[in-house]
Amino acid sequence: MTYFITEPCIGEKDASCIDVCPVDCIHPRTDEAEWEKEEMIYIDPEECIDCGACEPACPVEAIYPDFDLPADMEKYRAINIDYFK
C-alpha cells in the first residue's frame, strides 16, 4: 500500500506532509529546484512505508491511502507514479 497526493494540493503545496515523513518520500521538497515549477507535490510509491503520518498533516486533505482513493481522484495515482519515472 502507498499514499497518493491529489487535486486539493494543486497550488497549495503545504510542506506539512514533507516535514512529518520519516523516509523523505514526498517531493519536491522546498529545498529542491523543482519546488517552484511543480504545481503540487508527490509521494514516491516505491519509497513510501505506509506509515500514514502525511495524511493527517495535510491541511487540505489531499492525501489518501491507495485503497481509499476516491474514484474522482483516481487519475492522481498515475500522476504520482509518473512523477518518479
HTML snippet that shows the backbone in 3Dmol.js (N, CA, C, O; Angstrom):
<script src="https://3Dmol.org/build/3Dmol-min.js"></script>
<div id="view" style="width:600px;height:400px;position:relative"></div>
<script>
const pdb = `
ATOM      1  N   MET A   1       0.837  -1.182   0.000  1.00  0.00           N
ATOM      2  CA  MET A   1       0.000   0.000   0.000  1.00  0.00           C
ATOM      3  C   MET A   1       0.879   1.243   0.000  1.00  0.00           C
ATOM      4  O   MET A   1       1.995   1.230   0.519  1.00  0.00           O
ATOM      5  N   THR A   2       0.374   2.287  -0.574  1.00  0.00           N
ATOM      6  CA  THR A   2       1.048   3.580  -0.549  1.00  0.00           C
ATOM      7  C   THR A   2      -0.004   4.671  -0.439  1.00  0.00           C
ATOM      8  O   THR A   2      -1.205   4.403  -0.470  1.00  0.00           O
ATOM      9  N   TYR A   3       0.453   5.870  -0.313  1.00  0.00           N
ATOM     10  CA  TYR A   3      -0.430   7.040  -0.252  1.00  0.00           C
ATOM     11  C   TYR A   3      -0.241   7.862  -1.510  1.00  0.00           C
ATOM     12  O   TYR A   3       0.824   7.840  -2.128  1.00  0.00           O
ATOM     13  N   PHE A   4      -1.289   8.590  -1.885  1.00  0.00           N
ATOM     14  CA  PHE A   4      -1.235   9.442  -3.061  1.00  0.00           C
ATOM     15  C   PHE A   4      -1.718  10.835  -2.716  1.00  0.00           C
ATOM     16  O   PHE A   4      -2.653  11.001  -1.932  1.00  0.00           O
ATOM     17  N   ILE A   5      -1.083  11.832  -3.301  1.00  0.00           N
ATOM     18  CA  ILE A   5      -1.494  13.218  -3.138  1.00  0.00           C
ATOM     19  C   ILE A   5      -2.384  13.565  -4.320  1.00  0.00           C
ATOM     20  O   ILE A   5      -2.086  13.210  -5.460  1.00  0.00           O
ATOM     21  N   THR A   6      -3.478  14.260  -4.041  1.00  0.00           N
ATOM     22  CA  THR A   6      -4.493  14.519  -5.057  1.00  0.00           C
ATOM     23  C   THR A   6      -4.731  16.018  -5.285  1.00  0.00           C
ATOM     24  O   THR A   6      -3.998  16.867  -4.777  1.00  0.00           O
ATOM     25  N   GLU A   7      -5.760  16.308  -6.050  1.00  0.00           N
ATOM     26  CA  GLU A   7      -6.075  17.648  -6.542  1.00  0.00           C
ATOM     27  C   GLU A   7      -6.051  18.791  -5.524  1.00  0.00           C
ATOM     28  O   GLU A   7      -5.564  19.868  -5.866  1.00  0.00           O
ATOM     29  N   PRO A   8      -6.541  18.623  -4.304  1.00  0.00           N
ATOM     30  CA  PRO A   8      -6.512  19.767  -3.386  1.00  0.00           C
ATOM     31  C   PRO A   8      -5.119  20.345  -3.144  1.00  0.00           C
ATOM     32  O   PRO A   8      -4.993  21.477  -2.676  1.00  0.00           O
ATOM     33  N   CYS A   9      -4.087  19.592  -3.452  1.00  0.00           N
ATOM     34  CA  CYS A   9      -2.716  20.067  -3.273  1.00  0.00           C
ATOM     35  C   CYS A   9      -2.311  21.061  -4.358  1.00  0.00           C
ATOM     36  O   CYS A   9      -1.401  21.863  -4.149  1.00  0.00           O
ATOM     37  N   ILE A  10      -2.961  21.019  -5.495  1.00  0.00           N
ATOM     38  CA  ILE A  10      -2.583  21.886  -6.612  1.00  0.00           C
ATOM     39  C   ILE A  10      -2.684  23.343  -6.174  1.00  0.00           C
ATOM     40  O   ILE A  10      -3.738  23.817  -5.750  1.00  0.00           O
ATOM     41  N   GLY A  11      -1.573  24.027  -6.288  1.00  0.00           N
ATOM     42  CA  GLY A  11      -1.496  25.425  -5.896  1.00  0.00           C
ATOM     43  C   GLY A  11      -1.283  25.646  -4.410  1.00  0.00           C
ATOM     44  O   GLY A  11      -0.909  26.747  -4.003  1.00  0.00           O
ATOM     45  N   GLU A  12      -1.506  24.645  -3.599  1.00  0.00           N
ATOM     46  CA  GLU A  12      -1.362  24.757  -2.147  1.00  0.00           C
ATOM     47  C   GLU A  12       0.070  24.448  -1.723  1.00  0.00           C
ATOM     48  O   GLU A  12       0.733  25.276  -1.099  1.00  0.00           O
ATOM     49  N   LYS A  13       0.536  23.264  -2.064  1.00  0.00           N
ATOM     50  CA  LYS A  13       1.886  22.798  -1.760  1.00  0.00           C
ATOM     51  C   LYS A  13       2.332  23.107  -0.336  1.00  0.00           C
ATOM     52  O   LYS A  13       3.440  23.604  -0.130  1.00  0.00           O
ATOM     53  N   ASP A  14       1.499  22.825   0.630  1.00  0.00           N
ATOM     54  CA  ASP A  14       1.881  22.991   2.025  1.00  0.00           C
ATOM     55  C   ASP A  14       2.900  21.897   2.356  1.00  0.00           C
ATOM     56  O   ASP A  14       2.691  20.730   2.024  1.00  0.00           O
ATOM     57  N   ALA A  15       3.975  22.269   2.996  1.00  0.00           N
ATOM     58  CA  ALA A  15       5.057  21.322   3.267  1.00  0.00           C
ATOM     59  C   ALA A  15       4.870  20.521   4.553  1.00  0.00           C
ATOM     60  O   ALA A  15       5.788  19.814   4.970  1.00  0.00           O
ATOM     61  N   SER A  16       3.718  20.615   5.183  1.00  0.00           N
ATOM     62  CA  SER A  16       3.483  19.884   6.437  1.00  0.00           C
ATOM     63  C   SER A  16       3.687  18.388   6.274  1.00  0.00           C
ATOM     64  O   SER A  16       4.266  17.744   7.148  1.00  0.00           O
ATOM     65  N   CYS A  17       3.218  17.828   5.166  1.00  0.00           N
ATOM     66  CA  CYS A  17       3.378  16.391   4.933  1.00  0.00           C
ATOM     67  C   CYS A  17       4.852  16.026   4.746  1.00  0.00           C
ATOM     68  O   CYS A  17       5.301  14.970   5.192  1.00  0.00           O
ATOM     69  N   ILE A  18       5.583  16.895   4.092  1.00  0.00           N
ATOM     70  CA  ILE A  18       7.014  16.662   3.881  1.00  0.00           C
ATOM     71  C   ILE A  18       7.728  16.618   5.223  1.00  0.00           C
ATOM     72  O   ILE A  18       8.578  15.759   5.459  1.00  0.00           O
ATOM     73  N   ASP A  19       7.378  17.543   6.089  1.00  0.00           N
ATOM     74  CA  ASP A  19       8.035  17.655   7.395  1.00  0.00           C
ATOM     75  C   ASP A  19       7.833  16.434   8.279  1.00  0.00           C
ATOM     76  O   ASP A  19       8.708  16.114   9.084  1.00  0.00           O
ATOM     77  N   VAL A  20       6.703  15.742   8.150  1.00  0.00           N
ATOM     78  CA  VAL A  20       6.431  14.595   9.025  1.00  0.00           C
ATOM     79  C   VAL A  20       6.826  13.249   8.417  1.00  0.00           C
ATOM     80  O   VAL A  20       6.802  12.234   9.114  1.00  0.00           O
ATOM     81  N   CYS A  21       7.180  13.220   7.161  1.00  0.00           N
ATOM     82  CA  CYS A  21       7.522  11.959   6.500  1.00  0.00           C
ATOM     83  C   CYS A  21       8.859  11.420   7.025  1.00  0.00           C
ATOM     84  O   CYS A  21       9.889  12.078   6.878  1.00  0.00           O
ATOM     85  N   PRO A  22       8.849  10.233   7.633  1.00  0.00           N
ATOM     86  CA  PRO A  22      10.082   9.698   8.208  1.00  0.00           C
ATOM     87  C   PRO A  22      11.080   9.163   7.188  1.00  0.00           C
ATOM     88  O   PRO A  22      12.241   8.933   7.528  1.00  0.00           O
ATOM     89  N   VAL A  23      10.651   8.961   5.949  1.00  0.00           N
ATOM     90  CA  VAL A  23      11.561   8.415   4.938  1.00  0.00           C
ATOM     91  C   VAL A  23      11.807   9.378   3.775  1.00  0.00           C
ATOM     92  O   VAL A  23      12.414   8.996   2.774  1.00  0.00           O
ATOM     93  N   ASP A  24      11.350  10.600   3.898  1.00  0.00           N
ATOM     94  CA  ASP A  24      11.563  11.629   2.870  1.00  0.00           C
ATOM     95  C   ASP A  24      11.140  11.173   1.482  1.00  0.00           C
ATOM     96  O   ASP A  24      11.890  11.327   0.518  1.00  0.00           O
ATOM     97  N   CYS A  25       9.932  10.609   1.376  1.00  0.00           N
ATOM     98  CA  CYS A  25       9.475  10.120   0.081  1.00  0.00           C
ATOM     99  C   CYS A  25       8.541  11.103  -0.631  1.00  0.00           C
ATOM    100  O   CYS A  25       7.976  10.768  -1.672  1.00  0.00           O
ATOM    101  N   ILE A  26       8.375  12.299  -0.087  1.00  0.00           N
ATOM    102  CA  ILE A  26       7.495  13.299  -0.691  1.00  0.00           C
ATOM    103  C   ILE A  26       8.358  14.374  -1.339  1.00  0.00           C
ATOM    104  O   ILE A  26       9.228  14.966  -0.701  1.00  0.00           O
ATOM    105  N   HIS A  27       8.094  14.610  -2.627  1.00  0.00           N
ATOM    106  CA  HIS A  27       8.909  15.541  -3.421  1.00  0.00           C
ATOM    107  C   HIS A  27       8.021  16.334  -4.367  1.00  0.00           C
ATOM    108  O   HIS A  27       6.899  15.913  -4.649  1.00  0.00           O
ATOM    109  N   PRO A  28       8.489  17.454  -4.855  1.00  0.00           N
ATOM    110  CA  PRO A  28       9.759  18.068  -4.488  1.00  0.00           C
ATOM    111  C   PRO A  28       9.680  18.711  -3.112  1.00  0.00           C
ATOM    112  O   PRO A  28       8.629  19.167  -2.662  1.00  0.00           O
ATOM    113  N   ARG A  29      10.827  18.726  -2.475  1.00  0.00           N
ATOM    114  CA  ARG A  29      10.952  19.377  -1.174  1.00  0.00           C
ATOM    115  C   ARG A  29      11.182  20.867  -1.421  1.00  0.00           C
ATOM    116  O   ARG A  29      11.539  21.270  -2.528  1.00  0.00           O
ATOM    117  N   THR A  30      10.981  21.664  -0.409  1.00  0.00           N
ATOM    118  CA  THR A  30      11.126  23.116  -0.564  1.00  0.00           C
ATOM    119  C   THR A  30      12.548  23.523  -0.944  1.00  0.00           C
ATOM    120  O   THR A  30      12.753  24.604  -1.496  1.00  0.00           O
ATOM    121  N   ASP A  31      13.523  22.679  -0.657  1.00  0.00           N
ATOM    122  CA  ASP A  31      14.913  22.997  -0.988  1.00  0.00           C
ATOM    123  C   ASP A  31      15.364  22.381  -2.315  1.00  0.00           C
ATOM    124  O   ASP A  31      16.550  22.434  -2.643  1.00  0.00           O
ATOM    125  N   GLU A  32      14.448  21.804  -3.074  1.00  0.00           N
ATOM    126  CA  GLU A  32      14.769  21.220  -4.379  1.00  0.00           C
ATOM    127  C   GLU A  32      14.379  22.188  -5.492  1.00  0.00           C
ATOM    128  O   GLU A  32      13.411  22.937  -5.358  1.00  0.00           O
ATOM    129  N   ALA A  33      15.121  22.172  -6.570  1.00  0.00           N
ATOM    130  CA  ALA A  33      14.886  23.087  -7.688  1.00  0.00           C
ATOM    131  C   ALA A  33      13.481  22.963  -8.264  1.00  0.00           C
ATOM    132  O   ALA A  33      12.915  23.953  -8.729  1.00  0.00           O
ATOM    133  N   GLU A  34      12.918  21.774  -8.240  1.00  0.00           N
ATOM    134  CA  GLU A  34      11.595  21.538  -8.819  1.00  0.00           C
ATOM    135  C   GLU A  34      10.462  22.175  -8.012  1.00  0.00           C
ATOM    136  O   GLU A  34       9.349  22.304  -8.522  1.00  0.00           O
ATOM    137  N   TRP A  35      10.723  22.575  -6.764  1.00  0.00           N
ATOM    138  CA  TRP A  35       9.667  23.114  -5.900  1.00  0.00           C
ATOM    139  C   TRP A  35       8.902  24.247  -6.588  1.00  0.00           C
ATOM    140  O   TRP A  35       7.671  24.260  -6.567  1.00  0.00           O
ATOM    141  N   GLU A  36       9.597  25.172  -7.181  1.00  0.00           N
ATOM    142  CA  GLU A  36       8.953  26.340  -7.798  1.00  0.00           C
ATOM    143  C   GLU A  36       8.176  25.989  -9.065  1.00  0.00           C
ATOM    144  O   GLU A  36       7.147  26.607  -9.341  1.00  0.00           O
ATOM    145  N   LYS A  37       8.638  25.024  -9.832  1.00  0.00           N
ATOM    146  CA  LYS A  37       7.983  24.750 -11.111  1.00  0.00           C
ATOM    147  C   LYS A  37       6.815  23.768 -11.015  1.00  0.00           C
ATOM    148  O   LYS A  37       5.953  23.764 -11.894  1.00  0.00           O
ATOM    149  N   GLU A  38       6.763  22.949  -9.986  1.00  0.00           N
ATOM    150  CA  GLU A  38       5.677  21.978  -9.847  1.00  0.00           C
ATOM    151  C   GLU A  38       4.466  22.625  -9.200  1.00  0.00           C
ATOM    152  O   GLU A  38       4.603  23.446  -8.293  1.00  0.00           O
ATOM    153  N   GLU A  39       3.274  22.256  -9.667  1.00  0.00           N
ATOM    154  CA  GLU A  39       2.056  22.835  -9.099  1.00  0.00           C
ATOM    155  C   GLU A  39       1.561  22.079  -7.864  1.00  0.00           C
ATOM    156  O   GLU A  39       0.677  22.558  -7.153  1.00  0.00           O
ATOM    157  N   MET A  40       2.128  20.907  -7.613  1.00  0.00           N
ATOM    158  CA  MET A  40       1.775  20.117  -6.441  1.00  0.00           C
ATOM    159  C   MET A  40       2.973  19.276  -6.034  1.00  0.00           C
ATOM    160  O   MET A  40       4.012  19.306  -6.695  1.00  0.00           O
ATOM    161  N   ILE A  41       2.830  18.521  -4.939  1.00  0.00           N
ATOM    162  CA  ILE A  41       3.895  17.618  -4.505  1.00  0.00           C
ATOM    163  C   ILE A  41       3.409  16.181  -4.641  1.00  0.00           C
ATOM    164  O   ILE A  41       2.212  15.939  -4.794  1.00  0.00           O
ATOM    165  N   TYR A  42       4.335  15.228  -4.585  1.00  0.00           N
ATOM    166  CA  TYR A  42       4.041  13.835  -4.915  1.00  0.00           C
ATOM    167  C   TYR A  42       4.690  12.882  -3.922  1.00  0.00           C
ATOM    168  O   TYR A  42       5.720  13.191  -3.322  1.00  0.00           O
ATOM    169  N   ILE A  43       4.076  11.730  -3.763  1.00  0.00           N
ATOM    170  CA  ILE A  43       4.627  10.675  -2.905  1.00  0.00           C
ATOM    171  C   ILE A  43       5.200   9.574  -3.782  1.00  0.00           C
ATOM    172  O   ILE A  43       4.522   9.056  -4.670  1.00  0.00           O
ATOM    173  N   ASP A  44       6.443   9.225  -3.527  1.00  0.00           N
ATOM    174  CA  ASP A  44       7.094   8.151  -4.275  1.00  0.00           C
ATOM    175  C   ASP A  44       6.569   6.810  -3.759  1.00  0.00           C
ATOM    176  O   ASP A  44       6.847   6.437  -2.619  1.00  0.00           O
ATOM    177  N   PRO A  45       5.818   6.086  -4.582  1.00  0.00           N
ATOM    178  CA  PRO A  45       5.229   4.826  -4.121  1.00  0.00           C
ATOM    179  C   PRO A  45       6.256   3.741  -3.826  1.00  0.00           C
ATOM    180  O   PRO A  45       5.960   2.794  -3.098  1.00  0.00           O
ATOM    181  N   GLU A  46       7.440   3.863  -4.373  1.00  0.00           N
ATOM    182  CA  GLU A  46       8.494   2.884  -4.109  1.00  0.00           C
ATOM    183  C   GLU A  46       9.156   3.118  -2.753  1.00  0.00           C
ATOM    184  O   GLU A  46       9.659   2.176  -2.140  1.00  0.00           O
ATOM    185  N   GLU A  47       9.161   4.355  -2.285  1.00  0.00           N
ATOM    186  CA  GLU A  47       9.812   4.693  -1.023  1.00  0.00           C
ATOM    187  C   GLU A  47       8.847   4.780   0.151  1.00  0.00           C
ATOM    188  O   GLU A  47       9.260   4.650   1.303  1.00  0.00           O
ATOM    189  N   CYS A  48       7.584   4.997  -0.125  1.00  0.00           N
ATOM    190  CA  CYS A  48       6.578   5.151   0.924  1.00  0.00           C
ATOM    191  C   CYS A  48       6.517   3.870   1.776  1.00  0.00           C
ATOM    192  O   CYS A  48       6.440   2.761   1.246  1.00  0.00           O
ATOM    193  N   ILE A  49       6.552   4.049   3.097  1.00  0.00           N
ATOM    194  CA  ILE A  49       6.494   2.891   4.002  1.00  0.00           C
ATOM    195  C   ILE A  49       5.104   2.724   4.609  1.00  0.00           C
ATOM    196  O   ILE A  49       4.914   1.935   5.535  1.00  0.00           O
ATOM    197  N   ASP A  50       4.149   3.461   4.091  1.00  0.00           N
ATOM    198  CA  ASP A  50       2.758   3.338   4.514  1.00  0.00           C
ATOM    199  C   ASP A  50       2.542   3.645   5.994  1.00  0.00           C
ATOM    200  O   ASP A  50       1.704   3.020   6.644  1.00  0.00           O
ATOM    201  N   CYS A  51       3.281   4.584   6.515  1.00  0.00           N
ATOM    202  CA  CYS A  51       3.136   4.921   7.933  1.00  0.00           C
ATOM    203  C   CYS A  51       1.897   5.771   8.197  1.00  0.00           C
ATOM    204  O   CYS A  51       1.346   5.753   9.297  1.00  0.00           O
ATOM    205  N   GLY A  52       1.462   6.518   7.179  1.00  0.00           N
ATOM    206  CA  GLY A  52       0.268   7.338   7.326  1.00  0.00           C
ATOM    207  C   GLY A  52       0.489   8.678   7.992  1.00  0.00           C
ATOM    208  O   GLY A  52      -0.479   9.408   8.206  1.00  0.00           O
ATOM    209  N   ALA A  53       1.699   9.030   8.325  1.00  0.00           N
ATOM    210  CA  ALA A  53       1.969  10.300   9.009  1.00  0.00           C
ATOM    211  C   ALA A  53       1.576  11.508   8.165  1.00  0.00           C
ATOM    212  O   ALA A  53       1.192  12.546   8.705  1.00  0.00           O
ATOM    213  N   CYS A  54       1.668  11.380   6.874  1.00  0.00           N
ATOM    214  CA  CYS A  54       1.378  12.507   5.979  1.00  0.00           C
ATOM    215  C   CYS A  54      -0.105  12.849   5.910  1.00  0.00           C
ATOM    216  O   CYS A  54      -0.463  14.020   5.788  1.00  0.00           O
ATOM    217  N   GLU A  55      -0.950  11.865   5.984  1.00  0.00           N
ATOM    218  CA  GLU A  55      -2.393  12.078   5.776  1.00  0.00           C
ATOM    219  C   GLU A  55      -2.982  13.098   6.754  1.00  0.00           C
ATOM    220  O   GLU A  55      -3.598  14.063   6.302  1.00  0.00           O
ATOM    221  N   PRO A  56      -2.826  12.933   8.065  1.00  0.00           N
ATOM    222  CA  PRO A  56      -3.405  13.926   8.978  1.00  0.00           C
ATOM    223  C   PRO A  56      -2.664  15.258   8.969  1.00  0.00           C
ATOM    224  O   PRO A  56      -3.212  16.265   9.417  1.00  0.00           O
ATOM    225  N   ALA A  57      -1.434  15.286   8.470  1.00  0.00           N
ATOM    226  CA  ALA A  57      -0.655  16.526   8.430  1.00  0.00           C
ATOM    227  C   ALA A  57      -1.099  17.464   7.314  1.00  0.00           C
ATOM    228  O   ALA A  57      -0.819  18.661   7.360  1.00  0.00           O
ATOM    229  N   CYS A  58      -1.783  16.931   6.324  1.00  0.00           N
ATOM    230  CA  CYS A  58      -2.189  17.731   5.165  1.00  0.00           C
ATOM    231  C   CYS A  58      -3.364  18.652   5.528  1.00  0.00           C
ATOM    232  O   CYS A  58      -4.435  18.170   5.899  1.00  0.00           O
ATOM    233  N   PRO A  59      -3.168  19.969   5.425  1.00  0.00           N
ATOM    234  CA  PRO A  59      -4.228  20.894   5.809  1.00  0.00           C
ATOM    235  C   PRO A  59      -5.392  20.968   4.815  1.00  0.00           C
ATOM    236  O   PRO A  59      -6.452  21.501   5.140  1.00  0.00           O
ATOM    237  N   VAL A  60      -5.197  20.438   3.613  1.00  0.00           N
ATOM    238  CA  VAL A  60      -6.267  20.486   2.603  1.00  0.00           C
ATOM    239  C   VAL A  60      -6.847  19.113   2.302  1.00  0.00           C
ATOM    240  O   VAL A  60      -7.619  18.955   1.357  1.00  0.00           O
ATOM    241  N   GLU A  61      -6.473  18.113   3.108  1.00  0.00           N
ATOM    242  CA  GLU A  61      -6.983  16.745   2.971  1.00  0.00           C
ATOM    243  C   GLU A  61      -6.822  16.201   1.547  1.00  0.00           C
ATOM    244  O   GLU A  61      -7.762  15.678   0.949  1.00  0.00           O
ATOM    245  N   ALA A  62      -5.606  16.342   1.029  1.00  0.00           N
ATOM    246  CA  ALA A  62      -5.306  15.904  -0.331  1.00  0.00           C
ATOM    247  C   ALA A  62      -4.678  14.519  -0.390  1.00  0.00           C
ATOM    248  O   ALA A  62      -4.454  14.004  -1.485  1.00  0.00           O
ATOM    249  N   ILE A  63      -4.384  13.898   0.753  1.00  0.00           N
ATOM    250  CA  ILE A  63      -3.648  12.638   0.774  1.00  0.00           C
ATOM    251  C   ILE A  63      -4.567  11.487   1.165  1.00  0.00           C
ATOM    252  O   ILE A  63      -5.304  11.554   2.149  1.00  0.00           O
ATOM    253  N   TYR A  64      -4.497  10.418   0.355  1.00  0.00           N
ATOM    254  CA  TYR A  64      -5.330   9.235   0.579  1.00  0.00           C
ATOM    255  C   TYR A  64      -4.497   7.968   0.464  1.00  0.00           C
ATOM    256  O   TYR A  64      -3.573   7.912  -0.347  1.00  0.00           O
ATOM    257  N   PRO A  65      -4.808   6.944   1.264  1.00  0.00           N
ATOM    258  CA  PRO A  65      -4.174   5.642   1.044  1.00  0.00           C
ATOM    259  C   PRO A  65      -4.734   5.059  -0.246  1.00  0.00           C
ATOM    260  O   PRO A  65      -5.866   5.358  -0.626  1.00  0.00           O
ATOM    261  N   ASP A  66      -3.951   4.234  -0.915  1.00  0.00           N
ATOM    262  CA  ASP A  66      -4.376   3.721  -2.222  1.00  0.00           C
ATOM    263  C   ASP A  66      -5.721   3.010  -2.172  1.00  0.00           C
ATOM    264  O   ASP A  66      -6.491   3.093  -3.129  1.00  0.00           O
ATOM    265  N   PHE A  67      -6.020   2.317  -1.083  1.00  0.00           N
ATOM    266  CA  PHE A  67      -7.282   1.579  -1.006  1.00  0.00           C
ATOM    267  C   PHE A  67      -8.488   2.483  -0.768  1.00  0.00           C
ATOM    268  O   PHE A  67      -9.628   2.033  -0.876  1.00  0.00           O
ATOM    269  N   ASP A  68      -8.248   3.751  -0.445  1.00  0.00           N
ATOM    270  CA  ASP A  68      -9.336   4.674  -0.131  1.00  0.00           C
ATOM    271  C   ASP A  68      -9.357   5.882  -1.075  1.00  0.00           C
ATOM    272  O   ASP A  68     -10.000   6.892  -0.787  1.00  0.00           O
ATOM    273  N   LEU A  69      -8.658   5.770  -2.185  1.00  0.00           N
ATOM    274  CA  LEU A  69      -8.589   6.855  -3.158  1.00  0.00           C
ATOM    275  C   LEU A  69      -9.964   7.034  -3.804  1.00  0.00           C
ATOM    276  O   LEU A  69     -10.477   6.100  -4.420  1.00  0.00           O
ATOM    277  N   PRO A  70     -10.568   8.221  -3.672  1.00  0.00           N
ATOM    278  CA  PRO A  70     -11.893   8.430  -4.267  1.00  0.00           C
ATOM    279  C   PRO A  70     -11.853   8.235  -5.785  1.00  0.00           C
ATOM    280  O   PRO A  70     -10.850   8.541  -6.429  1.00  0.00           O
ATOM    281  N   ALA A  71     -12.923   7.737  -6.335  1.00  0.00           N
ATOM    282  CA  ALA A  71     -12.984   7.462  -7.780  1.00  0.00           C
ATOM    283  C   ALA A  71     -12.656   8.701  -8.605  1.00  0.00           C
ATOM    284  O   ALA A  71     -11.990   8.598  -9.635  1.00  0.00           O
ATOM    285  N   ASP A  72     -13.115   9.863  -8.167  1.00  0.00           N
ATOM    286  CA  ASP A  72     -12.860  11.082  -8.933  1.00  0.00           C
ATOM    287  C   ASP A  72     -11.416  11.573  -8.801  1.00  0.00           C
ATOM    288  O   ASP A  72     -11.026  12.530  -9.470  1.00  0.00           O
ATOM    289  N   MET A  73     -10.637  10.938  -7.961  1.00  0.00           N
ATOM    290  CA  MET A  73      -9.223  11.293  -7.784  1.00  0.00           C
ATOM    291  C   MET A  73      -8.296  10.187  -8.293  1.00  0.00           C
ATOM    292  O   MET A  73      -7.080  10.273  -8.122  1.00  0.00           O
ATOM    293  N   GLU A  74      -8.848   9.175  -8.902  1.00  0.00           N
ATOM    294  CA  GLU A  74      -8.075   8.019  -9.362  1.00  0.00           C
ATOM    295  C   GLU A  74      -6.926   8.407 -10.285  1.00  0.00           C
ATOM    296  O   GLU A  74      -5.870   7.774 -10.251  1.00  0.00           O
ATOM    297  N   LYS A  75      -7.110   9.428 -11.102  1.00  0.00           N
ATOM    298  CA  LYS A  75      -6.044   9.813 -12.045  1.00  0.00           C
ATOM    299  C   LYS A  75      -4.767  10.247 -11.321  1.00  0.00           C
ATOM    300  O   LYS A  75      -3.684  10.226 -11.907  1.00  0.00           O
ATOM    301  N   TYR A  76      -4.889  10.639 -10.046  1.00  0.00           N
ATOM    302  CA  TYR A  76      -3.715  11.073  -9.295  1.00  0.00           C
ATOM    303  C   TYR A  76      -2.808   9.924  -8.894  1.00  0.00           C
ATOM    304  O   TYR A  76      -1.653  10.143  -8.530  1.00  0.00           O
ATOM    305  N   ARG A  77      -3.312   8.719  -8.956  1.00  0.00           N
ATOM    306  CA  ARG A  77      -2.462   7.545  -8.746  1.00  0.00           C
ATOM    307  C   ARG A  77      -1.357   7.557  -9.807  1.00  0.00           C
ATOM    308  O   ARG A  77      -0.174   7.481  -9.474  1.00  0.00           O
ATOM    309  N   ALA A  78      -1.738   7.652 -11.066  1.00  0.00           N
ATOM    310  CA  ALA A  78      -0.783   7.658 -12.172  1.00  0.00           C
ATOM    311  C   ALA A  78       0.086   8.921 -12.147  1.00  0.00           C
ATOM    312  O   ALA A  78       1.277   8.859 -12.453  1.00  0.00           O
ATOM    313  N   ILE A  79      -0.499  10.052 -11.787  1.00  0.00           N
ATOM    314  CA  ILE A  79       0.257  11.300 -11.741  1.00  0.00           C
ATOM    315  C   ILE A  79       1.397  11.211 -10.720  1.00  0.00           C
ATOM    316  O   ILE A  79       2.514  11.648 -10.997  1.00  0.00           O
ATOM    317  N   ASN A  80       1.114  10.645  -9.538  1.00  0.00           N
ATOM    318  CA  ASN A  80       2.161  10.475  -8.528  1.00  0.00           C
ATOM    319  C   ASN A  80       3.228   9.500  -9.006  1.00  0.00           C
ATOM    320  O   ASN A  80       4.422   9.772  -8.877  1.00  0.00           O
ATOM    321  N   ILE A  81       2.806   8.375  -9.554  1.00  0.00           N
ATOM    322  CA  ILE A  81       3.751   7.365 -10.033  1.00  0.00           C
ATOM    323  C   ILE A  81       4.610   7.909 -11.167  1.00  0.00           C
ATOM    324  O   ILE A  81       5.823   7.704 -11.185  1.00  0.00           O
ATOM    325  N   ASP A  82       3.983   8.598 -12.108  1.00  0.00           N
ATOM    326  CA  ASP A  82       4.715   9.123 -13.269  1.00  0.00           C
ATOM    327  C   ASP A  82       5.749  10.177 -12.896  1.00  0.00           C
ATOM    328  O   ASP A  82       6.772  10.300 -13.570  1.00  0.00           O
ATOM    329  N   TYR A  83       5.505  10.925 -11.857  1.00  0.00           N
ATOM    330  CA  TYR A  83       6.477  11.951 -11.443  1.00  0.00           C
ATOM    331  C   TYR A  83       7.834  11.331 -11.140  1.00  0.00           C
ATOM    332  O   TYR A  83       8.861  11.975 -11.356  1.00  0.00           O
ATOM    333  N   PHE A  84       7.863  10.116 -10.654  1.00  0.00           N
ATOM    334  CA  PHE A  84       9.107   9.471 -10.246  1.00  0.00           C
ATOM    335  C   PHE A  84       9.730   8.576 -11.308  1.00  0.00           C
ATOM    336  O   PHE A  84      10.730   7.912 -11.038  1.00  0.00           O
ATOM    337  N   LYS A  85       9.167   8.544 -12.500  1.00  0.00           N
ATOM    338  CA  LYS A  85       9.754   7.735 -13.580  1.00  0.00           C
ATOM    339  C   LYS A  85      10.867   8.467 -14.274  1.00  0.00           C
ATOM    340  O   LYS A  85      11.470   7.934 -15.205  1.00  0.00           O
TER     341      LYS A  85
END
`;
const viewer = $3Dmol.createViewer("view");
viewer.addModel(pdb, "pdb");
viewer.setStyle({}, {cartoon: {color: "spectrum"}});
viewer.zoomTo();
viewer.render();
</script>
